[in-house]
Each structure stands twice: as C-alpha cells, then as structure tokens.
Amino acid sequence: MIRISRRQFIEKAMITGATLTAFPTILVPKARALWARKTVVHPHINNLRVVGITDTRMARANEPVSSWARQDQLVVPEVV
C-alpha cells in the first residue's frame, strides 16, 4: 500500500483545486462578440432591428425578472 503523508495530501489537493479553478479560463473564449451572435433579444423581432434605449417613462414598473408577456403589459404605448 502506498503511504501518503498529510503534507503530500494537502499539497496535491491544493494543486488539483487550482487546476480545476483555472481550467475554464483556458476553454472559454475571451471575445464576447462570439456570444452576442447567439443572444436572442426578443423571439419575434430580428436582432438587427433592436436598439437599446433607457427611459424610465417607457414602462409602468421595473420588474427585472419577468416573461415576455408581462413585459409587453408593462409598456406605456404613448411613450414608446
């Protein structure tokens, strides 16, 4: 049977943890432009027709997590 000391175990555990922590940075591409092509802003609107505008009068309430139907209900049509 191979005997391993506590010091060797802790050393190998730290090296393994550091390797597993650094591993995703090697595989994940750095450029966010690669992710942008896959992003769908709205299922019924072409991404080439989307413009980002911030105006607090455009919505009746601020709900960060909501469905598309709920977001459509919150829109103030006069301002948009």
Distance bins in CASP14 RR format, pairs under 12 A and 6 or more apart:
PFRMAT RR
TARGET T0000
AUTHOR 0000-0000-0000
RMODE 2
METHOD distances of the structure
MODEL  1
2 8 0 0 0 0 0 1 0 0 0 0 0
2 9 0 0 0 0 0 1 0 0 0 0 0
3 9 0 0 0 0 0 1 0 0 0 0 0
4 10 0 0 0 0 0 1 0 0 0 0 0
4 11 0 0 0 0 1 0 0 0 0 0 0
4 12 0 0 0 0 1 0 0 0 0 0 0
4 13 0 0 0 0 0 1 0 0 0 0 0
5 11 0 0 0 0 1 0 0 0 0 0 0
5 12 0 0 0 0 0 1 0 0 0 0 0
6 12 0 0 0 0 0 1 0 0 0 0 0
6 13 0 0 0 0 0 1 0 0 0 0 0
7 13 0 0 0 0 0 1 0 0 0 0 0
7 14 0 0 0 0 0 1 0 0 0 0 0
8 14 0 0 0 0 0 1 0 0 0 0 0
8 15 0 0 0 0 0 1 0 0 0 0 0
9 15 0 0 0 0 0 1 0 0 0 0 0
9 16 0 0 0 0 0 1 0 0 0 0 0
10 16 0 0 0 0 0 1 0 0 0 0 0
10 17 0 0 0 0 0 1 0 0 0 0 0
11 17 0 0 0 0 0 1 0 0 0 0 0
11 18 0 0 0 0 0 1 0 0 0 0 0
12 18 0 0 0 0 0 1 0 0 0 0 0
12 19 0 0 0 0 0 1 0 0 0 0 0
13 19 0 0 0 0 0 1 0 0 0 0 0
13 20 0 0 0 0 0 1 0 0 0 0 0
14 20 0 0 0 0 0 1 0 0 0 0 0
14 21 0 0 0 0 0 1 0 0 0 0 0
15 21 0 0 0 0 0 1 0 0 0 0 0
15 22 0 0 0 0 0 1 0 0 0 0 0
16 22 0 0 0 0 0 1 0 0 0 0 0
16 23 0 0 0 0 0 1 0 0 0 0 0
17 23 0 0 0 0 1 0 0 0 0 0 0
18 25 0 0 0 0 0 1 0 0 0 0 0
19 25 0 0 0 0 0 1 0 0 0 0 0
19 26 0 0 0 0 0 1 0 0 0 0 0
20 26 0 0 0 0 0 1 0 0 0 0 0
22 28 0 0 0 0 0 1 0 0 0 0 0
24 30 0 0 0 0 0 1 0 0 0 0 0
28 34 0 0 0 0 1 0 0 0 0 0 0
28 35 0 0 0 0 1 0 0 0 0 0 0
29 35 0 0 0 0 1 0 0 0 0 0 0
29 36 0 0 0 0 0 1 0 0 0 0 0
29 37 0 0 0 0 0 1 0 0 0 0 0
29 38 0 0 0 0 0 1 0 0 0 0 0
31 37 0 0 0 0 0 1 0 0 0 0 0
32 38 0 0 0 0 0 1 0 0 0 0 0
32 39 0 0 0 0 1 0 0 0 0 0 0
33 39 0 0 0 0 0 1 0 0 0 0 0
36 47 0 0 0 0 1 0 0 0 0 0 0
36 50 0 0 0 0 0 1 0 0 0 0 0
37 47 0 0 0 0 1 0 0 0 0 0 0
37 48 0 0 0 0 0 1 0 0 0 0 0
38 47 0 0 0 0 0 1 0 0 0 0 0
39 47 1 0 0 1 0 0 0 0 0 0 0
39 50 0 0 0 0 1 0 0 0 0 0 0
40 46 0 0 0 0 0 1 0 0 0 0 0
40 47 1 0 0 1 0 0 0 0 0 0 0
40 50 0 0 0 0 1 0 0 0 0 0 0
40 68 0 0 0 0 0 1 0 0 0 0 0
41 47 1 0 1 0 0 0 0 0 0 0 0
41 48 0 0 0 0 0 1 0 0 0 0 0
41 49 0 0 0 0 1 0 0 0 0 0 0
41 50 1 0 1 0 0 0 0 0 0 0 0
41 51 0 0 0 0 1 0 0 0 0 0 0
41 52 0 0 0 0 1 0 0 0 0 0 0
41 68 0 0 0 0 0 1 0 0 0 0 0
41 71 0 0 0 0 0 1 0 0 0 0 0
42 49 0 0 0 0 1 0 0 0 0 0 0
42 50 1 0 0 1 0 0 0 0 0 0 0
42 51 0 0 0 0 0 1 0 0 0 0 0
42 52 0 0 0 0 0 1 0 0 0 0 0
42 67 0 0 0 0 0 1 0 0 0 0 0
42 68 1 0 0 1 0 0 0 0 0 0 0
42 69 0 0 0 0 0 1 0 0 0 0 0
42 71 0 0 0 0 1 0 0 0 0 0 0
42 72 0 0 0 0 1 0 0 0 0 0 0
43 50 0 0 0 0 0 1 0 0 0 0 0
43 67 0 0 0 0 0 1 0 0 0 0 0
43 68 1 0 0 1 0 0 0 0 0 0 0
43 69 0 0 0 0 0 1 0 0 0 0 0
43 71 0 0 0 0 0 1 0 0 0 0 0
43 72 0 0 0 0 0 1 0 0 0 0 0
44 50 0 0 0 0 0 1 0 0 0 0 0
44 68 0 0 0 0 1 0 0 0 0 0 0
44 69 0 0 0 0 0 1 0 0 0 0 0
44 72 0 0 0 0 0 1 0 0 0 0 0
45 51 0 0 0 0 0 1 0 0 0 0 0
45 68 0 0 0 0 0 1 0 0 0 0 0
45 72 0 0 0 0 0 1 0 0 0 0 0
51 80 0 0 0 0 0 1 0 0 0 0 0
52 58 0 0 0 0 0 1 0 0 0 0 0
53 59 0 0 0 0 0 1 0 0 0 0 0
53 79 0 0 0 0 0 1 0 0 0 0 0
53 80 0 0 0 0 1 0 0 0 0 0 0
54 62 0 0 0 0 0 1 0 0 0 0 0
55 75 0 0 0 0 0 1 0 0 0 0 0
55 76 0 0 0 0 1 0 0 0 0 0 0
55 79 1 0 0 1 0 0 0 0 0 0 0
55 80 0 0 0 0 1 0 0 0 0 0 0
56 62 0 0 0 0 1 0 0 0 0 0 0
56 76 0 0 0 0 0 1 0 0 0 0 0
56 79 0 0 0 0 1 0 0 0 0 0 0
57 74 0 0 0 0 0 1 0 0 0 0 0
57 75 0 0 0 0 0 1 0 0 0 0 0
57 76 1 0 0 1 0 0 0 0 0 0 0
57 77 0 0 0 0 0 1 0 0 0 0 0
57 78 0 0 0 0 1 0 0 0 0 0 0
57 79 1 0 1 0 0 0 0 0 0 0 0
57 80 0 0 0 0 1 0 0 0 0 0 0
58 71 0 0 0 0 0 1 0 0 0 0 0
58 74 0 0 0 0 1 0 0 0 0 0 0
58 75 1 0 0 1 0 0 0 0 0 0 0
58 76 1 0 0 1 0 0 0 0 0 0 0
58 77 0 0 0 0 1 0 0 0 0 0 0
58 78 0 0 0 0 1 0 0 0 0 0 0
58 79 1 0 1 0 0 0 0 0 0 0 0
58 80 1 0 1 0 0 0 0 0 0 0 0
59 66 0 0 0 0 0 1 0 0 0 0 0
59 70 0 0 0 0 0 1 0 0 0 0 0
59 71 1 0 0 1 0 0 0 0 0 0 0
59 72 0 0 0 0 0 1 0 0 0 0 0
59 73 0 0 0 0 1 0 0 0 0 0 0
59 74 1 0 1 0 0 0 0 0 0 0 0
59 75 1 0 0 1 0 0 0 0 0 0 0
59 76 1 0 0 1 0 0 0 0 0 0 0
59 77 0 0 0 0 0 1 0 0 0 0 0
59 79 0 0 0 0 1 0 0 0 0 0 0
59 80 0 0 0 0 1 0 0 0 0 0 0
60 66 0 0 0 0 0 1 0 0 0 0 0
60 70 0 0 0 0 0 1 0 0 0 0 0
60 71 0 0 0 0 0 1 0 0 0 0 0
60 72 0 0 0 0 0 1 0 0 0 0 0
60 73 0 0 0 0 1 0 0 0 0 0 0
60 74 1 0 1 0 0 0 0 0 0 0 0
60 75 1 0 0 1 0 0 0 0 0 0 0
60 76 1 0 0 1 0 0 0 0 0 0 0
60 77 0 0 0 0 0 1 0 0 0 0 0
60 78 0 0 0 0 0 1 0 0 0 0 0
60 79 0 0 0 0 0 1 0 0 0 0 0
60 80 0 0 0 0 0 1 0 0 0 0 0
61 70 0 0 0 0 1 0 0 0 0 0 0
61 71 0 0 0 0 0 1 0 0 0 0 0
61 73 0 0 0 0 1 0 0 0 0 0 0
61 74 1 0 1 0 0 0 0 0 0 0 0
61 75 0 0 0 0 0 1 0 0 0 0 0
61 76 0 0 0 0 0 1 0 0 0 0 0
62 70 0 0 0 0 0 1 0 0 0 0 0
62 71 0 0 0 0 0 1 0 0 0 0 0
62 74 0 0 0 0 1 0 0 0 0 0 0
63 69 0 0 0 0 0 1 0 0 0 0 0
63 70 1 0 0 1 0 0 0 0 0 0 0
63 71 1 0 0 1 0 0 0 0 0 0 0
63 73 0 0 0 0 1 0 0 0 0 0 0
63 74 1 0 0 1 0 0 0 0 0 0 0
63 75 0 0 0 0 0 1 0 0 0 0 0
64 70 0 0 0 0 0 1 0 0 0 0 0
64 71 0 0 0 0 0 1 0 0 0 0 0
64 74 0 0 0 0 0 1 0 0 0 0 0
65 71 0 0 0 0 0 1 0 0 0 0 0
66 72 0 0 0 0 1 0 0 0 0 0 0
66 73 0 0 0 0 1 0 0 0 0 0 0
66 74 1 0 0 1 0 0 0 0 0 0 0
66 75 0 0 0 0 0 1 0 0 0 0 0
67 73 0 0 0 0 1 0 0 0 0 0 0
67 74 0 0 0 0 0 1 0 0 0 0 0
68 74 0 0 0 0 0 1 0 0 0 0 0
68 75 0 0 0 0 0 1 0 0 0 0 0
69 75 0 0 0 0 0 1 0 0 0 0 0
71 80 0 0 0 0 0 1 0 0 0 0 0
72 80 0 0 0 0 0 1 0 0 0 0 0
74 80 0 0 0 0 0 1 0 0 0 0 0
END
